[in-house]
Amino acid sequence: MIENDSDIIEEEIIMTRMTAVMGAHTGPGIWGIAACPVLDHQKLRS
């Protein structure tokens, strides 16, 4: 069914599913930290 449809990319479905599962288990906090462009790792270590 999915394999026969050329408009559906199987890898995108798998990645979307993995991202949803990871978000559900880690919560929004880890994604906010990972996406923060101002986060300075040097200041956190000192």
Secondary structure, 3 states (H helix, E strand, C coil): CCCCCCCCCHHHHHHHHHHHHHHHHHCHHHHHHHCCCCCCHHHHHC
